[in-house]
Amino acid sequence: MLNKSQTSTEYIIILAVVLIISSIAITSFTGFTSIGSSSDELNSQKFWQTADIAINSIGFVGNIALENDTNISIVNNFPTVIRIDSINISKNSKDDTTIDFGLSSFTLNPGQEVSKEIDLNSNNPCYDKDSGDHYDVLIVFKITDIETQGIYYYNGASTRLKGTCADS
């Protein structure tokens, strides 16, 4: 009698293990890719909202005409007054080419937020994408510390800004 119950228990355990392994296999083929990309975007946005130079909002619109401007909202989280001399993006991880948005330099006090209009033209990372598609760019700020007059390049330790192209 003991052998029959032990055998039944072993079969149940084997069945449970097979079910767990097959559910993991099915989920990995179907669900993790969409979960992974959205969590990458969420992590990227959380990082950039609390970075030394924070980006509170930026709107890249998908499938747009060549002449397009968008607003970028930037916060100075440094403890000193800084001047932002330029903002560049690199749209492609395989290409180190950066695009300067052509902004005039501006000064930010600690904690100050400013919204600036940037001229994208064909440099919009969503230019050839539809709304709902994803973008992935490296943003580089050239800043000057007003107190020390030191010039720095800040790219968030190479943390890429990821998001979803908006509707026009």
Secondary structure, DSSP 4 states (H G I P E B T S, - for coil): -HHHHHHHHHHHHHHHHHHHHHHHHHHHHHTHHHHHHHHHHHHHHHHHHHSSEEEEEE-PBSS--SS-EEEEEEEE-SSS-EEEEEEEEE--TT----EE--PPPEEE-TT-EEEEEEE-GGG-TTTTS-TT-EEEEEEEEEEEETTT--EEEE-TTTPPEEEEPBP-
